[in-house]
Amino acid sequence: MTTQPVELAPPTGPVVVAQPVHRWTLAELRAFTRVVPRATRGRVLPAALQFVLVSVLASVVVLGSIAALLAAFVAWYGPVLAPALRALGL
């Protein structure tokens, strides 16, 4: 038994050509890193104060959602639980 050599076809996919790397100039970097526009300079909150305000707001949202869930639970199961709680003396 002999085996025949198999001839492989050349790849038919797209040819990827490397693009040149863009070298940033100092002027481009300075223009790119200006995040805060001139009109808002001095009006931006300090990072610590912004962190505190966002934390307080997140806490209010979380506590409000917990209170809403508790109110929904009491409204839904209140009539069912009231006789049992009275029987327990609560």
C-alpha positions as CSV (number, residue, x, y, z in Angstrom):
1,M,0.0,0.0,0.0
2,T,1.5,3.3,-1.0
3,T,0.3,6.8,-0.2
4,Q,0.1,9.7,-2.6
5,P,1.5,13.1,-1.6
6,V,-1.2,15.7,-1.1
7,E,-0.7,19.1,-2.6
8,L,-2.0,22.0,-0.4
9,A,-3.6,25.0,-2.0
10,P,-2.3,28.4,-1.1
11,P,-4.3,30.5,1.4
12,T,-7.2,32.4,-0.3
13,G,-8.0,34.8,2.6
14,P,-7.5,38.6,2.6
15,V,-3.9,39.8,2.9
16,V,-3.4,41.9,6.0
17,V,-0.9,44.7,5.5
18,A,0.6,46.3,8.6
19,Q,-0.2,50.0,8.9
20,P,2.4,52.5,10.0
21,V,2.2,53.5,13.7
22,H,1.1,57.1,14.3
23,R,3.7,59.0,16.3
24,W,2.1,61.6,18.5
25,T,3.6,65.1,18.5
26,L,3.8,67.0,21.7
27,A,1.2,69.5,20.5
28,E,-1.2,66.7,19.7
29,L,-0.8,65.2,23.1
30,R,-1.4,68.5,24.8
31,A,-4.5,69.1,22.8
32,F,-5.7,65.6,23.4
33,T,-5.2,65.7,27.2
34,R,-7.2,68.9,27.7
35,V,-10.3,67.3,29.2
36,V,-11.9,70.2,31.0
37,P,-13.1,73.0,28.7
38,R,-12.1,76.5,29.6
39,A,-15.7,77.5,30.3
40,T,-16.1,75.1,33.1
41,R,-12.7,75.6,34.8
42,G,-13.2,76.5,38.4
43,R,-16.8,75.2,38.5
44,V,-15.9,71.5,38.7
45,L,-16.4,69.9,42.1
46,P,-13.3,68.6,43.8
47,A,-13.0,64.8,43.5
48,A,-13.5,64.1,47.2
49,L,-16.7,66.1,47.3
50,Q,-18.0,64.5,44.1
51,F,-17.3,61.1,45.6
52,V,-19.2,61.9,48.8
53,L,-22.2,63.3,46.8
54,V,-22.3,60.2,44.5
55,S,-22.0,57.9,47.5
56,V,-24.8,59.6,49.4
57,L,-27.0,59.5,46.3
58,A,-26.3,55.8,45.8
59,S,-27.1,55.1,49.4
60,V,-30.4,57.0,49.1
61,V,-31.4,55.0,46.0
62,V,-30.5,51.7,47.6
63,L,-32.3,52.4,50.9
64,G,-35.3,53.8,48.9
65,S,-35.6,50.6,46.9
66,I,-35.3,48.5,50.0
67,A,-38.1,50.5,51.6
68,A,-40.2,50.1,48.5
69,L,-39.8,46.4,48.5
70,L,-40.6,46.2,52.2
71,A,-43.8,48.3,51.7
72,A,-44.8,46.1,48.8
73,F,-44.3,43.0,51.0
74,V,-46.4,44.4,53.8
75,A,-49.1,45.5,51.4
76,W,-49.2,42.1,49.7
77,Y,-48.9,39.8,52.8
78,G,-50.2,42.1,55.5
79,P,-53.8,40.8,55.5
80,V,-52.4,37.2,55.6
81,L,-49.8,37.8,58.3
82,A,-51.9,40.1,60.6
83,P,-53.9,37.3,62.3
84,A,-50.8,35.2,62.8
85,L,-48.9,38.1,64.3
86,R,-51.9,38.9,66.6
87,A,-51.9,35.2,67.7
88,L,-48.2,35.4,68.5
89,G,-48.8,38.6,70.5
90,L,-46.8,40.9,68.2
